Amino acid sequence: MKYTILSALFLFSTAYAEESVQVNSSSAMQEYKSIPLAQRLHIILLGVADVQKSADFYDSLGWSRASDSHAGFVKYDLGGFAIALISKDDFAKDANYASSERSGFPGIALIYLAKTEDDVKRILKKAVEAGGELVKPATVTPYGVAGYFRDPDGHLFEVDYEEKFNFTEDYHLITE
């Protein structure tokens, strides 16, 4: 599984890898920042039976919840990316699965946070062109725009854009 995920990331990064460039104008910087899919993941999303019980477990390990966590979604900073807990039923519904109990629902997704709303559609299209399967097209959500695809081995990826997410200069997620 580790090699499948790494090969999928390599496949997507070859077309849209970020390069070290110097840009001087704000319009050039905006264009550069909209290049989708750097070789990076931002959130590992876990579907759990009981968000509070699972959060209590991670809390007991000494992990600190991000300030934007709430009863239905708890996030922990892992140093530039995060692990997040969500009800497996809510997760299955969001990813267009009929049930979290149904065969085939993985209960985990790797999330790539796009830099713009338009990048969500572009990245999903690129994934399908590369042999992935579109699970859910780019859809307006209460928080932004998101969609899902499966890689050729069935691993679930979410591509998400939400204004609330902040990043460092080198595009690592800031969770606080």
C-alpha positions in Angstrom: 0.0 0.0 0.0 2.8 2.4 0.9 4.3 2.0 -2.6 0.9 2.5 -4.3 0.4 5.8 -2.5 3.9 6.9 -3.3 3.6 6.0 -7.0 0.2 7.8 -7.2 1.8 10.9 -5.6 4.7 10.7 -8.0 2.3 10.3 -11.0 0.4 13.4 -10.0 3.5 15.5 -9.0 5.3 15.0 -12.3 2.7 17.1 -14.1 2.3 19.8 -11.5 5.5 19.8 -9.4 6.3 23.1 -7.8 9.6 24.5 -8.9 11.9 27.0 -7.3 11.2 30.2 -9.2 11.6 33.9 -8.7 8.5 36.0 -9.4 8.3 39.7 -8.9 4.8 40.8 -9.8 1.7 40.0 -7.8 -0.1 38.7 -10.9 2.8 36.4 -11.7 2.8 35.2 -8.1 -1.0 34.5 -8.2 -0.5 32.5 -11.4 2.4 30.6 -9.9 0.5 29.8 -6.7 -2.5 28.4 -8.7 -0.3 25.6 -10.2 -2.1 22.5 -8.8 -0.9 19.5 -6.9 2.5 19.9 -5.4 4.0 16.7 -4.2 2.4 17.0 -0.8 -0.5 15.8 1.3 -2.2 18.0 3.9 -4.7 15.9 5.9 -5.2 12.2 6.6 -8.9 11.8 7.2 -10.0 8.9 9.3 -13.7 7.8 9.5 -14.4 6.7 13.0 -17.4 5.1 14.8 -17.4 7.8 17.6 -15.6 11.1 17.1 -15.5 12.0 20.8 -14.2 8.5 21.8 -11.5 8.6 19.2 -10.5 12.2 20.0 -10.2 11.2 23.7 -7.8 8.5 22.6 -5.6 10.9 20.7 -5.9 13.5 23.5 -4.7 10.8 26.0 -1.5 10.3 23.8 -0.7 14.0 24.6 -1.8 15.3 21.2 -3.4 18.8 21.1 -6.6 19.5 19.2 -6.5 22.3 16.6 -8.5 25.3 17.6 -11.0 24.9 14.8 -11.9 21.3 15.9 -15.6 20.7 16.9 -17.8 17.8 17.9 -18.1 16.5 14.4 -14.5 17.1 13.1 -11.4 17.0 15.2 -8.0 17.8 13.8 -4.4 17.4 15.1 -1.3 19.1 13.9 1.4 16.7 12.7 4.0 19.3 11.8 2.9 20.7 8.4 0.0 18.3 7.9 -2.8 17.0 10.0 -4.8 13.9 11.0 -8.5 14.5 11.2 -11.3 12.5 12.7 -14.9 12.5 11.3 -17.9 10.3 11.8 -17.6 7.4 9.3 -21.2 7.8 8.4 -20.7 11.6 7.6 -17.6 10.7 5.7 -19.3 8.0 3.6 -22.1 10.4 2.8 -19.7 13.2 1.8 -17.7 10.8 -0.5 -20.9 9.6 -2.2 -21.0 6.1 -0.6 -24.5 4.7 0.1 -23.3 3.5 3.5 -20.2 3.4 5.7 -20.9 -0.3 6.3 -21.1 -1.1 2.6 -18.3 -3.1 1.2 -15.8 -0.9 -0.6 -15.9 2.1 1.7 -12.3 2.5 2.9 -12.9 4.7 6.0 -9.8 6.7 5.2 -8.9 9.4 2.6 -5.8 11.3 1.8 -6.6 15.0 1.4 -4.9 17.4 -0.9 -5.8 21.0 -0.3 -6.0 23.0 -3.5 -4.9 26.6 -3.7 -8.0 27.7 -5.6 -11.6 26.5 -6.2 -10.7 26.0 -9.9 -7.7 23.9 -9.0 -10.1 21.3 -7.5 -11.6 20.6 -10.9 -8.3 20.7 -12.7 -6.7 18.2 -10.2 -9.7 15.8 -10.4 -9.5 15.9 -14.2 -5.8 15.2 -14.2 -6.4 12.2 -11.8 -9.0 10.8 -14.2 -6.8 11.3 -17.2 -4.0 9.5 -15.4 -6.2 6.4 -14.8 -8.0 7.3 -11.6 -11.7 7.0 -11.1 -13.9 10.1 -10.3 -15.9 9.3 -7.2 -17.5 12.7 -6.7 -17.0 15.7 -9.0 -16.0 19.1 -7.6 -19.0 20.1 -5.5 -19.8 23.3 -3.6 -19.9 22.5 0.1 -20.8 24.6 3.1 -17.0 25.2 3.5 -15.7 25.5 -0.1 -15.3 23.1 -3.0 -14.4 19.5 -2.8 -14.4 16.3 -4.9 -13.0 12.7 -4.6 -11.2 10.3 -6.8 -9.8 6.8 -6.4 -6.3 5.9 -7.6 -5.9 2.8 -9.8 -5.6 0.6 -6.6 -8.8 2.0 -5.1 -7.3 4.4 -2.5 -9.5 7.4 -1.9 -8.3 10.9 -2.3 -10.2 14.1 -1.6 -9.2 17.4 -3.3 -10.5 20.2 -1.3 -10.4 24.0 -1.3 -11.5 26.0 1.8 -10.6 29.6 2.4 -10.0 28.9 6.1 -6.9 26.9 5.5 -3.6 28.7 5.8 -0.1 27.6 4.6 3.5 28.4 5.2 5.6 29.8 2.3 6.6 26.2 1.3 2.9 25.1 1.3 2.8 23.2 4.6 -0.6 23.3 6.4 -0.8 25.6 9.4 -3.3 24.1 11.8 -3.6 26.8 14.4 
